[in-house]
Amino acid sequence: MIPYRNTKALADLSRNSNFKVLGPSPELISAIDDNLYVFSELSRRGILQPKGKIVISSTLETLERNPITLPHVLKCRTSASGSGCYFINNETQLQHFQNEFLGEPLLLSEFISGISLNIHGVITESELHMSAPSIQLVGISECAERAEIYCGNDYAAVEQVSTDIITSVREQTEYVGKWLSSIGYTGIFGVDFVANRDGAYVVDVNPRFQGSTSLLTQLELKAGSITTVEKHISHYLGETPTFNIEQPKRFEKKEVSKFLRGAQIILHLLNKAPVEISGGVSSGIYSFENNVLSFVREGVSVLECRSPMEFALTCAVPLGGTKILPNAPLAKLVFPRSVVDSSFRRLQPDISALTRAIYRQLLSPTIL
């Protein structure tokens, strides 16, 4: 079994059955899922992170008088895809979280403005492999109502990122990988960064498959390379392919082909109240030209797109009559090209128009 993340229930079932879970122990995963533990361990090793401190929520009011920076980033002990992570911009928000998490230990850190990036790694007993990095899409207004929500990844856009930032991402990933290896972790993992001219700051370590792992696998297959997931599987089957530790290095222009060509965006319900899906669209391969959304053929992945103007609408598109809660994911759109503009924070105009067309198809006119 190859789970998104191993759990105690799966581990117990595996011990009493004839199947093997290909992943690290649930105890180790739970430890690394603890934001407070990871922050302390990376700080102790001098790995670049936003400046921060662990606080009890009852002390948040005193921090407003002597802030780390504005806005703050507040993290609960565990977080994922934007849940358990909050941007604090003013005293009203500070008071809200003071009341919501009263008495709980929290991580409060400075907000760093920059590019959000993500990368995968695979650790074996003696080796580290790093995947191509991606621009991570967070809080895209067309895709999510909250600024902290994970909205997708753009691998193609990384080609426009400076070599210094890519080098810093790879350096910090190697340091994180060495730490994970030192505590017994092997297999696939991910690291989230915010990067600017000062370097790439580690903001999350993910001891599991990630929201972008499926897209990464599709793009690696399309590029004809051994996939990151295959390396994870081979390691746990004892058949690890031969690959050396990738030392940090500066990318030259001739290496630009190492970047992957594709992107994905995840649409969430933007309404502040539950809605009922109209059922106007289903999964498949689509095109969007001249503001017209057209079904082209059956399909679920970028591998089935035959031109840059096609995309896959996938990931359990809800059926008509389904009731959806605010901020819940509606669908995933997967493209064989970049979707963000040169700022890396906004969708390209045609992609923005496409998201509006998808919403119109999915949601009842009375809701819109």
C-alpha positions as CSV (number, residue, x, y, z in Angstrom):
1,M,0.0,0.0,0.0
2,I,1.2,3.5,-0.9
3,P,-0.7,5.9,1.3
4,Y,-0.7,9.7,1.1
5,R,0.6,9.5,4.6
6,N,1.0,6.5,6.9
7,T,-1.2,6.3,10.0
8,K,-1.4,4.2,13.2
9,A,-4.5,2.4,11.8
10,L,-2.6,1.4,8.6
11,A,0.5,0.4,10.5
12,D,-1.6,-1.8,12.9
13,L,-3.4,-3.4,9.9
14,S,-0.2,-4.0,8.1
15,R,1.3,-5.9,11.1
16,N,-1.7,-8.3,11.1
17,S,-2.0,-8.7,7.3
18,N,0.0,-9.7,4.3
19,F,0.6,-6.2,2.8
20,K,3.3,-3.7,3.4
21,V,2.9,0.1,3.9
22,L,5.5,1.8,1.8
23,G,6.3,4.8,4.0
24,P,7.9,5.9,7.3
25,S,6.3,5.1,10.6
26,P,3.2,7.1,11.7
27,E,5.0,8.1,14.9
28,L,7.8,9.7,13.0
29,I,5.3,11.4,10.6
30,S,3.4,12.8,13.6
31,A,6.5,14.2,15.1
32,I,7.5,16.0,11.9
33,D,3.9,17.3,11.5
34,D,4.4,19.3,14.7
35,N,5.2,22.8,13.5
36,L,6.7,23.7,16.9
37,Y,9.1,20.8,16.9
38,V,10.2,21.4,13.3
39,F,10.7,25.1,14.0
40,S,12.9,24.3,17.0
41,E,14.9,21.6,15.3
42,L,15.6,23.7,12.2
43,S,16.5,26.7,14.3
44,R,19.0,24.6,16.3
45,R,20.7,23.6,13.0
46,G,20.8,27.2,11.6
47,I,18.4,26.4,8.6
48,L,17.0,29.6,7.2
49,Q,13.4,30.2,8.5
50,P,11.3,33.3,9.2
51,K,12.2,34.8,12.6
52,G,9.7,33.5,15.1
53,K,9.0,32.3,18.6
54,I,6.8,29.7,20.3
55,V,4.1,31.4,22.4
56,I,1.1,30.6,24.5
57,S,-2.0,32.2,23.1
58,S,-2.6,34.2,26.3
59,T,0.6,36.1,25.6
60,L,-0.4,37.3,22.1
61,E,-1.7,40.6,23.4
62,T,1.7,41.5,24.8
63,L,3.3,40.8,21.5
64,E,1.1,43.4,19.8
65,R,2.9,46.0,21.8
66,N,6.3,44.7,20.7
67,P,5.6,42.9,17.4
68,I,8.1,40.8,15.4
69,T,6.8,42.4,12.3
70,L,3.5,43.2,10.7
71,P,1.7,41.2,9.6
72,H,2.3,38.2,11.8
73,V,2.0,34.6,10.7
74,L,0.3,32.4,13.3
75,K,0.5,28.6,13.1
76,C,-1.1,25.9,15.2
77,R,0.8,22.8,16.2
78,T,-0.4,21.1,13.0
79,S,-1.4,22.7,9.7
80,A,-2.0,21.6,6.1
81,S,-3.1,23.3,2.8
82,G,-3.8,26.6,4.7
83,S,-5.8,25.2,7.6
84,G,-4.1,25.9,11.0
85,C,-2.2,28.8,9.5
86,Y,-3.3,32.4,9.7
87,F,-2.1,35.9,8.7
88,I,-2.6,38.5,11.4
89,N,-2.8,42.0,10.0
90,N,-4.3,44.0,12.9
91,E,-5.2,44.0,16.6
92,T,-8.8,42.8,15.9
93,Q,-7.5,39.6,14.3
94,L,-5.0,39.1,17.1
95,Q,-7.8,39.3,19.7
96,H,-9.9,36.8,17.7
97,F,-7.1,34.2,17.8
98,Q,-6.3,35.0,21.4
99,N,-9.9,33.9,22.2
100,E,-10.0,30.9,19.8
101,F,-6.7,29.3,20.9
102,L,-6.6,30.4,24.5
103,G,-3.9,28.5,26.4
104,E,-2.6,26.6,23.3
105,P,1.1,26.7,22.3
106,L,1.5,28.4,18.9
107,L,4.2,29.5,16.5
108,L,4.3,33.2,15.8
109,S,6.7,34.4,13.1
110,E,7.4,37.3,10.8
111,F,5.7,37.6,7.5
112,I,8.2,37.6,4.6
113,S,7.1,39.0,1.3
114,G,8.4,36.9,-1.6
115,I,7.8,34.1,-4.0
116,S,6.2,30.9,-2.6
117,L,7.9,27.7,-3.8
118,N,7.7,24.0,-3.2
119,I,10.0,21.0,-3.8
120,H,9.9,17.3,-3.3
121,G,12.7,15.1,-2.0
122,V,13.4,11.4,-1.5
123,I,15.7,10.1,1.2
124,T,17.2,6.7,1.2
125,E,19.8,5.3,3.7
126,S,22.6,7.1,1.9
127,E,21.2,9.3,-0.9
128,L,19.0,12.4,-1.4
129,H,17.2,13.2,-4.6
130,M,15.5,16.5,-5.3
131,S,12.7,17.1,-7.8
132,A,12.2,20.1,-10.0
133,P,10.7,22.9,-7.9
134,S,7.4,24.7,-8.5
135,I,5.8,28.0,-7.8
136,Q,3.3,27.4,-5.1
137,L,0.0,29.2,-5.5
138,V,-1.4,30.5,-2.3
139,G,-4.5,32.7,-1.7
140,I,-5.2,33.3,-5.4
141,S,-8.3,35.5,-5.3
142,E,-10.0,33.5,-8.2
143,C,-9.5,30.2,-6.4
144,A,-9.9,30.7,-2.7
145,E,-11.5,33.1,-0.2
146,R,-8.7,33.0,2.4
147,A,-5.2,34.4,1.7
148,E,-3.6,31.3,3.4
149,I,-5.3,28.6,1.3
150,Y,-3.2,26.4,-1.0
151,C,-4.4,26.9,-4.6
152,G,-2.0,24.8,-6.8
153,N,1.4,24.8,-8.3
154,D,3.1,26.1,-11.5
155,Y,6.2,24.1,-12.6
156,A,6.6,25.9,-15.9
157,A,6.8,29.4,-14.2
158,V,10.0,28.4,-12.3
159,E,11.9,29.0,-15.5
160,Q,11.5,32.7,-14.8
161,V,12.8,32.5,-11.2
162,S,16.4,33.7,-10.6
163,T,19.2,31.1,-10.4
164,D,20.1,32.5,-6.9
165,I,16.7,31.7,-5.5
166,I,16.7,28.2,-7.1
167,T,20.1,27.5,-5.7
168,S,19.0,28.6,-2.2
169,V,15.9,26.4,-2.4
170,R,18.1,23.4,-3.3
171,E,20.6,24.2,-0.5
172,Q,18.0,24.5,2.2
173,T,16.3,21.3,0.9
174,E,19.5,19.5,1.3
175,Y,19.9,20.7,4.9
176,V,16.3,19.7,5.7
177,G,17.0,16.3,4.1
178,K,20.1,15.7,6.2
179,W,18.1,16.6,9.4
180,L,15.2,14.2,8.4
181,S,17.7,11.5,7.7
182,S,19.4,12.0,11.0
183,I,16.1,11.3,12.9
184,G,15.5,8.2,10.8
185,Y,13.1,9.5,8.2
186,T,13.3,8.0,4.7
187,G,11.1,8.2,1.6
188,I,9.3,11.1,0.0
189,F,9.0,14.6,1.6
190,G,8.2,18.1,0.6
191,V,9.4,21.6,1.7
192,D,7.6,24.9,1.3
193,F,9.5,28.1,0.9
194,V,9.0,31.8,0.7
195,A,12.0,33.3,-1.2
196,N,13.3,36.8,-2.0
197,R,16.7,38.3,-2.7
198,D,17.9,37.3,0.7
199,G,17.4,33.6,0.1
200,A,14.8,30.9,0.5
201,Y,13.1,30.6,3.9
202,V,11.7,27.2,5.0
203,V,8.1,27.6,6.1
204,D,6.8,24.0,6.1
205,V,8.2,20.5,6.0
206,N,5.8,17.9,4.8
207,P,6.6,14.2,5.7
208,R,4.3,12.7,3.1
209,F,3.0,13.0,-0.5
210,Q,1.9,16.5,-1.3
211,G,-1.0,18.2,-3.2
212,S,1.4,18.6,-6.1
213,T,2.8,15.0,-6.2
214,S,0.2,13.8,-8.8
215,L,1.1,16.7,-11.1
216,L,4.8,16.2,-10.6
217,T,4.5,12.5,-11.5
218,Q,2.5,13.3,-14.7
219,L,5.1,15.9,-15.8
220,E,8.1,13.6,-15.0
221,L,6.4,10.9,-17.0
222,K,5.9,13.3,-19.8
223,A,9.6,14.3,-19.7
224,G,10.6,10.6,-19.9
225,S,12.4,10.5,-16.5
226,I,12.2,8.2,-13.5
227,T,9.5,9.7,-11.3
228,T,10.0,10.9,-7.7
229,V,7.3,8.5,-6.6
230,E,9.0,5.6,-8.3
231,K,12.1,6.4,-6.3
232,H,10.1,6.4,-3.1
233,I,8.5,3.1,-3.9
234,S,11.8,1.5,-5.0
235,H,13.5,2.5,-1.8
236,Y,10.8,0.8,0.3
237,L,10.9,-2.3,-1.9
238,G,14.7,-2.5,-1.5
239,E,15.3,-1.8,-5.2
240,T,16.4,1.8,-5.1
241,P,17.6,3.1,-8.5
242,T,21.1,4.4,-8.7
243,F,21.3,8.2,-8.3
244,N,23.8,10.3,-6.4
245,I,23.3,13.1,-3.8
246,E,22.6,16.2,-5.8
247,Q,24.9,18.9,-4.5
248,P,23.6,22.5,-4.6
249,K,24.8,24.2,-7.7
250,R,24.0,27.2,-9.9
251,F,21.7,26.6,-12.8
252,E,23.0,27.6,-16.1
253,K,20.8,28.5,-19.1
254,K,21.6,25.2,-20.8
255,E,19.9,23.4,-17.9
256,V,16.6,25.2,-18.3
257,S,15.2,22.0,-19.9
258,K,15.3,20.5,-16.4
259,F,12.2,22.5,-15.5
260,L,8.9,20.8,-16.1
261,R,6.1,22.1,-18.3
262,G,2.8,22.2,-16.5
263,A,0.6,23.7,-13.7
264,Q,-2.5,23.1,-11.7
265,I,-5.0,25.3,-9.9
266,I,-7.5,24.1,-7.3
267,L,-10.9,25.9,-7.2
268,H,-12.5,26.4,-3.8
269,L,-16.0,27.6,-3.0
270,L,-15.8,31.4,-2.7
271,N,-19.3,31.9,-1.2
272,K,-19.6,32.5,2.5
273,A,-22.5,30.1,2.8
274,P,-23.1,26.5,1.6
275,V,-24.3,26.1,-2.0
276,E,-25.7,23.3,-4.1
277,I,-23.9,22.3,-7.3
278,S,-25.9,22.7,-10.5
279,G,-24.1,19.8,-12.2
280,G,-23.3,21.8,-15.3
281,V,-19.8,20.4,-15.9
282,S,-18.0,17.1,-15.4
283,S,-14.4,15.8,-15.5
284,G,-12.6,15.5,-18.8
285,I,-10.3,17.3,-21.2
286,Y,-11.5,20.8,-22.1
287,S,-10.5,23.8,-24.2
288,F,-11.1,27.5,-23.5
289,E,-10.9,29.7,-26.5
290,N,-12.6,33.0,-27.2
291,N,-14.2,32.8,-23.7
292,V,-15.9,29.5,-24.7
293,L,-15.5,26.4,-22.5
294,S,-15.7,23.3,-24.6
295,F,-15.6,19.6,-23.7
296,V,-13.0,17.9,-26.0
297,R,-12.7,14.3,-24.8
298,E,-12.6,12.0,-21.8
299,G,-9.5,12.3,-19.7
300,V,-8.1,13.0,-16.3
301,S,-4.5,14.1,-16.6
302,V,-2.2,16.5,-18.4
303,L,-0.8,13.5,-20.3
304,E,-4.0,13.5,-22.3
305,C,-3.8,17.1,-23.3
306,R,-2.8,17.4,-27.0
307,S,-2.2,21.2,-27.2
308,P,-1.3,24.0,-24.9
309,M,-4.9,25.3,-25.1
310,E,-6.3,22.1,-23.6
311,F,-6.5,21.3,-19.9
312,A,-7.9,18.5,-17.7
313,L,-10.8,19.2,-15.3
314,T,-10.4,16.5,-12.6
315,C,-10.3,15.6,-8.9
316,A,-13.8,14.5,-8.1
317,V,-15.8,17.3,-9.7
318,P,-19.0,17.3,-7.6
319,L,-22.2,16.0,-9.2
320,G,-25.4,18.1,-9.5
321,G,-27.2,18.3,-6.2
322,T,-24.0,18.1,-4.0
323,K,-24.0,20.6,-1.2
324,I,-20.6,22.3,-0.8
325,L,-19.3,24.1,2.3
326,P,-17.4,27.5,2.2
327,N,-13.7,27.1,1.3
328,A,-14.2,23.4,0.2
329,P,-12.4,22.4,-2.9
330,L,-14.5,22.1,-6.0
331,A,-12.2,20.8,-8.8
332,K,-8.7,20.8,-10.0
333,L,-7.6,22.2,-13.4
334,V,-4.4,20.8,-14.8
335,F,-2.5,22.5,-17.7
336,P,0.5,21.7,-19.9
337,R,1.7,25.3,-19.5
338,S,2.2,28.1,-17.0
339,V,-0.9,29.8,-15.5
340,V,0.6,32.7,-13.5
341,D,1.8,36.1,-14.7
342,S,5.3,37.5,-14.2
343,S,4.5,38.5,-10.5
344,F,4.0,34.8,-9.7
345,R,1.0,36.0,-7.5
346,R,-1.8,36.4,-10.1
347,L,-3.3,34.2,-12.8
348,Q,-2.9,35.0,-16.4
349,P,-5.9,36.9,-17.8
350,D,-7.2,34.0,-19.9
351,I,-6.8,31.6,-16.9
352,S,-8.7,34.0,-14.7
353,A,-11.5,34.2,-17.2
354,L,-11.5,30.4,-17.3
355,T,-12.0,30.1,-13.6
356,R,-15.1,32.3,-13.8
357,A,-16.5,30.2,-16.6
358,I,-16.0,27.0,-14.5
359,Y,-17.7,28.6,-11.5
360,R,-20.7,29.6,-13.7
361,Q,-21.0,26.1,-14.9
362,L,-20.8,24.5,-11.4
363,L,-22.9,26.9,-9.4
364,S,-26.6,27.7,-9.8
365,P,-27.4,31.1,-11.3
366,T,-29.3,32.0,-8.1
367,I,-26.2,31.5,-6.0
368,L,-24.0,33.6,-8.3
